[in-house]
Amino acid sequence: MNNLFRLALIPALLCSLTGKAEEQLARMDTVLYHNATLINPANQQRTENGWLLVQNGNIIDQGQANTTGSLPKASQQINLNDQFVMPGLIDVHLHLTAGPHRVEMVNGAPVITMKGHPEITQYHAISTLATGVTTAFSPAGEPEANAQYARAQQQGQWLGPKLFYAGYIFEPMPILGGSVYPKDEAGWQAEIARQKALGVQVIKLYFGLGQAEVAMGIRLAKAAGLKTIAHLDQVSWQFAADQGIDMLTHALPTSAELLTGQARDAYLASRKNPMNQRFIYQWFEHVDYDSKPMQQLLQTLARQQTRLDLTLVVNELFYFARELERLYPEDQMWVFHPQSRNSWRGLMAAPSYDWTKAEVAQAQQQMPKVLQLFKRLYDAGVPLAIGTDLSASGPFYLRELQLSKAAGLNNWQVLQLATIGGAKHLGLQNLGELKAGFAADFIVLSQDPTQDLTALNSIQTVVQGGKAHQVAELRALLPALSQTKL
């Protein structure tokens, strides 16, 4: 009888042992990050004494340690020592593979070029990752260079943010390594197909196009299964939205079609000289956000959920171009490769090279009106995200967050735009939250960004796809990539 009882226990014991073995197997190759305050902007939730369990590049569980201090089993535990954890930042306007703007002679004529170099790209990718940006979108660039970077980064050969990208802008002005302008619809179709084959997800329509070309670009991109983004000038945002544009970029909706009455007439008169760049602030002097065309625009963008990145920092860079050494001290410029570090301020100063001191003051006085545009769009329910329009995020990303706050948002709302807002902007459903099933992309900070956005300067560790990178170690890689000259 005792033997029969013992024999009967064997299957139960085996099942118990098998269950424990399976539990142990399930916890293999897991990393438990614990003893941290988890900050999840998506739902404005903070979890004291929180933990994240990571496996195979994803968050598989998260929670809060109980009073007994028990934690999930894991093959590795990392004590974060009361630091703060939030999702990785997303820069939706990063020209990662672009080189510094310069002029080259081509067939005896001067041509603007922004062609990059692999080592300069690697430098900017590492410096951007070191400042907490784990995912980025390049809304324009050499498609071959973007494809090369995306492939190398995904294969683990290059460090940097995961990149989604557009290709050459469709624009009449020739830019070497930057623009293309097919002569007819068949040429547009061929170029769109070529870019799509290189992994481009979005077609970029640019400043110098007319209405018919913008409409054609949107139509042909949709037929190819691609989205469209536009940086427009005299073609209005309203027209592009009516045609079904997916994204608009820059707080420079400088079309006269959005103005009315005498303000419109005065603005048009100032635009007669095509070399006059004062329109980038004069439009704001003339616009009335309560006017019929602006109210219609807000309603259309909200109804269609057209996605916007306003790059407020660009307006500030243009308007305050003569004060950039004060706004961005040289010790912050480590994020730029030396070739870019030597030229970026000159590029920002180009539009205002002939402005008088009075005109510079006029431009600077429009910055509150720029911020009002941001807040009007936000309050209307237009989806916004954070972008910098540079080749490295660094202090420019933080400044974009600060300007968003100055427009009337609180820290939680700003951090939403930087994380889940960026994920939604790019249609990425597994990014932007500290949540089971989401990618293990997060940053570890010694200070609390919900209290002060400058806490982003205290990032110690960047975890991307489950792999941890110490900021100091990332920065130590930069000198070896600093020697390239163009």
HELIX and SHEET records of a PDB file:
HELIX    1   1 ASN A    2  ALA A   26  1                                  25    
HELIX    2   2 PRO A   41  ASN A   43  5                                   3    
HELIX    3   3 PRO A  118  ALA A  130  1                                  13    
HELIX    4   4 PRO A  143  GLN A  154  1                                  12    
HELIX    5   5 GLU A  185  ALA A  197  1                                  13    
HELIX    6   6 GLN A  211  ALA A  223  1                                  13    
HELIX    7   7 TRP A  237  GLN A  243  1                                   7    
HELIX    8   8 ALA A  256  LEU A  258  5                                   3    
HELIX    9   9 GLY A  261  SER A  270  1                                  10    
HELIX   10  10 PHE A  279  HIS A  286  1                                   8    
HELIX   11  11 LYS A  292  GLN A  304  1                                  13    
HELIX   12  12 LEU A  312  TYR A  319  1                                   8    
HELIX   13  13 ALA A  321  GLU A  323  5                                   3    
HELIX   14  14 LEU A  324  LEU A  327  1                                   4    
HELIX   15  15 GLU A  330  VAL A  335  5                                   6    
HELIX   16  16 PRO A  338  ARG A  341  1                                   4    
HELIX   17  17 TRP A  344  ALA A  349  1                                   6    
HELIX   18  18 ALA A  350  SER A  352  5                                   3    
HELIX   19  19 LYS A  357  GLN A  364  1                                   8    
HELIX   20  20 MET A  367  ALA A  380  1                                  14    
HELIX   21  21 GLY A  394  ALA A  406  1                                  13    
HELIX   22  22 ASN A  411  ALA A  418  1                                   8    
HELIX   23  23 ILE A  420  HIS A  425  1                                   6    
HELIX   24  24 LEU A  453  SER A  458  5                                   6    
HELIX   25  25 VAL A  471  ALA A  476  1                                   6    
HELIX   26  26 PRO A  479  LEU A  481  5                                   3    
SHEET    1   A 7 ASN A  58  GLN A  64  0                                        
SHEET    2   A 7 GLN A  45  GLN A  55 -1                                        
SHEET    3   A 7 THR A  30  ASN A  40 -1                                        
SHEET    4   A 7 GLN A  76  PRO A  87  1                                        
SHEET    5   A 7 PHE A 442  LEU A 445 -1                                        
SHEET    6   A 7 ILE A 459  GLN A 464 -1                                        
SHEET    7   A 7 LYS A 467  GLN A 470 -1                                        
SHEET    1   B 3 LEU A  89  ASP A  91  0                                        
SHEET    2   B 3 VAL A 133  SER A 138  1                                        
SHEET    3   B 3 LYS A 162  TYR A 165  1                                        
SHEET    1   C 3 ARG A 102  VAL A 106  0                                        
SHEET    2   C 3 ALA A 109  THR A 113 -1                                        
SHEET    3   C 3 ILE A 175  LEU A 176  1                                        
SHEET    1   D 2 ILE A 169  PHE A 170  0                                        
SHEET    2   D 2 SER A 179  VAL A 180  1                                        
SHEET    1   E 5 VAL A 202  LEU A 205  0                                        
SHEET    2   E 5 LYS A 227  ALA A 230  1                                        
SHEET    3   E 5 MET A 247  THR A 249  1                                        
SHEET    4   E 5 ARG A 307  ASP A 309  1                                        
SHEET    5   E 5 LEU A 384  ALA A 385  1                                        
END                                                                             
